[in-house]
Every structure is written in C-alpha cells, then in structure tokens.
Amino acid sequence: MADSKPLRTLDGDPVAVEALLRDVFGIVVDEAIRKGTNASEKVCEWKEPEELKQLLDLELQSQGESRERILERCRAVIHYSVKTGHPRFFNQLFSGLDPHALAGRIIT
C-alpha cells in the first residue's frame, strides 16, 4: 500500500462521500457489531501499550493517505478495542449493545 495514492478530497462528490461512509459503516457492522457481540469471539484482543503503538500507527500524517489505508486503520482500531457490547464484557457502565442507542450515537 505504500504506493497507493492519497485519498483526494471528497468535497462536492456525494457519491464518493457515500461510498466512503458505507465502507466505514460496513467495518463497524462487521467488527464492532457482528464480531463484537458474538460470544465466541474475544472481548478484547489484548496487546501491551508498546505493542499497540507498533500495530496502530495513529500519528497525524503530513499528507493524505489512501482510502484503503484509512479503512485498514478503522478495522485495526476496532479490532484492538475492548468490545463493550460483548455478552461477556462486564462493567458498571456498560451492558451490551442497544442498536437504537448506537443509531442515536451515529446521528449525534
């Protein structure tokens, strides 16, 4: 992916904006909802902070990145995040995934 072109601006291109959002939402549905609420999946793919720094390059770049790289980063961040909607995740502040609440969070 090093040779892939940076994502051009999406200003004024509603088709490109919709395509990007559909891809990002697809990742959210796959990783955070389907896998993140499946009892046969892990609650968290635990990595030590130093290892996460190597796995998740979250530094701001001086130039744009390709669409593929952006989507890859979205998938990786969700993959290594704690799945608070998982049926085996227990915490005093979370209790599963409510799709209505998720829709509201996306809207807000």
C-alpha positions as CSV (number, residue, x, y, z in Angstrom):
1,M,0.0,0.0,0.0
2,A,3.0,2.3,0.2
3,D,2.5,3.2,-3.5
4,S,-1.3,3.8,-3.2
5,K,-2.4,7.4,-3.9
6,P,-3.7,9.6,-1.1
7,L,-7.4,9.9,-0.8
8,R,-8.5,13.0,-2.7
9,T,-10.9,15.5,-1.2
10,L,-14.5,14.4,-1.2
11,D,-15.8,17.9,-1.4
12,G,-18.6,18.2,-3.9
13,D,-18.7,14.5,-4.7
14,P,-21.7,13.0,-2.8
15,V,-21.2,9.6,-4.5
16,A,-17.6,9.3,-3.2
17,V,-18.7,10.5,0.3
18,E,-21.5,7.9,0.4
19,A,-19.1,5.2,-0.7
20,L,-16.5,6.0,1.9
21,L,-19.2,6.1,4.7
22,R,-20.7,2.8,3.5
23,D,-17.3,1.2,3.7
24,V,-16.6,2.6,7.2
25,F,-20.1,1.6,8.5
26,G,-19.6,-1.8,7.0
27,I,-16.4,-2.2,9.1
28,V,-18.3,-1.0,12.2
29,V,-21.1,-3.6,11.5
30,D,-18.6,-6.4,10.9
31,E,-16.1,-5.7,13.6
32,A,-18.0,-3.9,16.3
33,I,-21.4,-5.4,16.0
34,R,-21.2,-8.8,14.4
35,K,-17.9,-9.9,16.0
36,G,-18.1,-7.6,19.0
37,T,-21.4,-9.1,20.2
38,N,-20.6,-12.7,19.3
39,A,-19.9,-14.8,22.4
40,S,-17.5,-17.0,20.5
41,E,-15.2,-14.0,19.8
42,K,-12.8,-12.4,22.3
43,V,-13.9,-9.5,24.4
44,C,-10.5,-7.9,23.7
45,E,-7.5,-8.8,21.6
46,W,-5.2,-7.7,24.3
47,K,-1.8,-6.1,23.4
48,E,0.6,-4.2,25.7
49,P,0.6,-0.5,25.0
50,E,4.1,-0.6,23.4
51,E,2.9,-3.3,21.1
52,L,-0.2,-1.4,20.2
53,K,2.0,1.6,19.2
54,Q,3.6,-0.7,16.7
55,L,0.3,-2.2,15.4
56,L,-1.7,1.0,15.3
57,D,0.1,3.9,13.6
58,L,-2.1,6.8,14.8
59,E,0.3,9.6,14.1
60,L,-1.1,12.5,12.1
61,Q,0.5,12.4,8.6
62,S,1.8,15.4,6.7
63,Q,-0.1,14.3,3.6
64,G,-3.2,12.4,2.9
65,E,-3.5,8.6,2.9
66,S,-5.2,6.2,0.6
67,R,-8.8,5.1,1.1
68,E,-7.5,1.5,1.6
69,R,-5.1,2.7,4.4
70,I,-7.9,4.7,6.1
71,L,-10.2,1.7,6.1
72,E,-7.4,-0.6,7.3
73,R,-6.8,1.8,10.2
74,C,-10.6,1.8,11.1
75,R,-10.6,-2.0,11.1
76,A,-7.5,-2.3,13.2
77,V,-8.6,0.3,15.8
78,I,-11.9,-1.6,16.3
79,H,-10.2,-5.0,16.3
80,Y,-7.9,-4.0,19.2
81,S,-10.6,-2.1,21.1
82,V,-12.5,-3.6,24.1
83,K,-15.8,-4.9,22.8
84,T,-18.1,-3.2,25.4
85,G,-21.2,-4.7,23.7
86,H,-19.8,-8.3,24.1
87,P,-22.0,-10.6,26.1
88,R,-19.0,-11.5,28.3
89,F,-17.9,-7.9,29.0
90,F,-19.0,-6.8,32.5
91,N,-18.6,-3.3,33.7
92,Q,-20.7,-1.0,35.8
93,L,-21.1,1.5,33.0
94,F,-21.9,-0.8,30.1
95,S,-24.5,-3.6,29.5
96,G,-24.5,-4.8,25.9
97,L,-25.3,-3.2,22.6
98,D,-28.6,-1.5,22.0
99,P,-28.9,-0.9,18.3
100,H,-31.3,2.1,18.9
101,A,-28.7,3.8,21.1
102,L,-26.0,3.1,18.5
103,A,-28.1,4.7,15.8
104,G,-28.6,7.7,18.1
105,R,-24.8,8.0,18.7
106,I,-24.1,7.9,15.0
107,I,-26.7,10.6,14.3
108,T,-25.3,12.8,17.1
